[in-house]
Amino acid sequence: MDQSTGEAAESCHISVMPSEIVHWIQECDPRVIVDGTYGGGGHSRLLLDKLPAGEGHVIGLDRDPAVSLRVESESHDPRLDVFLGSYEQAPKALAAMELKSADAFVLDLGLSSDQLADRDRGFSFTTDGPLDLRFDPENGVPASQWLANHKEVDIANAIYQFGEERFSRRIARAIVLRGKERKPVRTVNDLVEICRRCVPRSKNHDIHPATRTFQALRIAVNDELEILTRTLADAPNWIAGGGRIAVISFHSLEDRIVKNAFRDDDRWNILTKKPLRPSDAEVAANPRSRSAKLRVAERVADTA
Ligand SMILES: C[S@@+](CC[C@H](N)C(=O)[O-])C[C@H]1O[C@@H](n2cnc3c(N)ncnc32)[C@H](O)[C@@H]1O
């Protein structure tokens, strides 16, 4: 939101692997596409452009109310409908459009540059602000509250499991100690300061000491991995035979879930044996894309 005008600002997000998404989705000649992580709408717009003129439909979903506000304030293609909600609700969104199935489903996981730039959200550990980390600030509890509600062992386990942070126990101890000293962790800087003290600098200083802890808390607060697992297990029930799913993930925990979900359900025909990576040119132009991995699968047609 632009505080001076009260208007929703334009998205500053640059879509990741845009030509790859268009290529793999367009190949199945879809009419109904679900973009489960609408964000700045970049992938949706590209896919709308590839639908036959005046035909087809793109249904966008995003958990972030700021996304819905932005979409409402923009003029957009009448073939696009954006719903506020988790991508897990895709079947409900389809039903609201009186549709039973989709031909394509796109997920571009993680957070957008718009969210990263919003200092009230707490996603960027280089800018101080409230430690919130929710995709949907109107539901659930902010990360500061999540820390206050959990025991040291649970905090340590979450930081270890979701952040793969070796110094999780030290960090959890320092967080809980601050609570006992009546100085609970409330802000981004509170947590960054703890991480700086507890995590030795990486060898080539290429990773900030707070990176893994912030990733872990974001995953925990938003229940990201559970939602992804449940959604991928359900997706073959509402993606039409011959339809496709394309998922861009940004860390190994997500990628493992996608890989296993495709491998373990024989209704998927895996189209990318190995995950696809952004080109060097894309990484140079958009460094945020550097850890992206894209996996694509096709829904096998049901035999009668
Ligand atoms: C990387 S951005 C997507 C960018 C988009 N593909 C584009 O090209 O502009 C990820 C978006 O997914 C949203 N998100 C995260 N988890 C979600 C969930 N479970 N359901 C719906 N949206 C989610 C975030 O709020 C964020 O806006």
The ligand as an ORCA input file, in Angstrom:
! r2SCAN-3c Opt
* xyz 0 1
  C       7.131    -15.970     -5.584
  S       5.594    -15.192     -5.329
  C       4.721    -15.539     -6.817
  C       5.061    -14.615     -7.943
  C       4.242    -14.819     -9.192
  N       4.388    -16.135     -9.747
  C       4.604    -13.799    -10.262
  O       5.118    -14.169    -11.303
  O       4.350    -12.616    -10.025
  C       4.829    -16.288     -4.215
  C       3.441    -15.858     -3.774
  O       2.829    -17.012     -3.214
  C       1.999    -16.604     -2.156
  N       1.757    -17.780     -1.320
  C       2.583    -18.411     -0.459
  N       1.971    -19.480      0.068
  C       0.744    -19.548     -0.479
  C      -0.360    -20.435     -0.353
  N      -0.331    -21.496      0.444
  N      -1.449    -20.191     -1.101
  C      -1.516    -19.118     -1.941
  N      -0.512    -18.244     -2.085
  C       0.607    -18.458     -1.370
  C       2.755    -15.486     -1.495
  O       1.870    -14.669     -0.770
  C       3.390    -14.781     -2.700
  O       2.581    -13.723     -3.127
*
